[in-house]
Amino acid sequence: MPSIDIGGEYRGALEVASPDCIADDFDGEIVVLNIASGVYFSLRDLAGAVWRDLASGHVPSDLVAGIRAVDAELGSRAGAFIAQIEQHGLMRRRDPGDRPPTGAESLALARDGHRGLVLETYEDMKDLILTDPIHEADEQMGWPVVQPKD
């Protein structure tokens, strides 16, 4: 699995790839829905903290370097995890703000021994999410009506 290049040219931040993606924090668990693909994701523990840090403007390479300073293997996994977020189209690159935020939550959790960096993927509602409510409505049955596959 590829990881971000912490020594590369890109020094920008990431942002939620709206309007194709929406995310919400449910008591520490981040749930992200990629409306374009119909897939949704769950991020808990350190994974949720990395998401919150990225969404607040922390530069990915800085987060990876900070986590790598705590635990080299975990830092590599963090880079791969951030690359996954981009590959799934959940976040996209943007210019960093004038002043990067301080106090990364993910770094504090890594120092406290948290190691959960998993992007849980769910495709069980994909057909329903991708159903077009305007074109796939049925007067008798209502919405949504998923047409049988040929």
Secondary structure, DSSP 8 states (H G I E B T S, - for coil): -----TTSS---EEEE-TTTEEEEEETTEEEEEETTTTEEEEE-HHHHHHHHHHHTT--HHHHHHHHHHH-HHHHHHHHHHHHHHHHTTSEEEE---SS-----HHHHHHHTT-----EEEE-TTHHHHH--TTTS-BTTTBS-------
